[in-house]
Amino acid sequence: MAIADEIASMAFKFETEYPSINLFVQPSNKKYDSRGRYHSKQESDEVSELIQRIEGINLIPISFDRFDEIIKILDGKVFL
């Protein structure tokens, strides 16, 4: 078995044992601030669209402005 296959197998086992929670933070209506960012507004929108088209990752859309929603989603699902 090639090392890439072994890594993929380990990743699958880990995901089965500890399923990920994939929160997709939706862009807010606030003005786009490019400071500290790698992408322009247009590039950022394109990346967002690409991420949302990926199959099998079960994205949970959430508003950037609603931190309380994140807490409700994670409640009881995160074990530290």
Secondary structure, DSSP 8 states (H G I E B T S, - for coil): --HHHHHHHHHHHHHHHS---EEEEE--SS----TT-SS-HHHHHHHHHHHHH-TTS-EEEEETT-HHHHHHHHTTT---
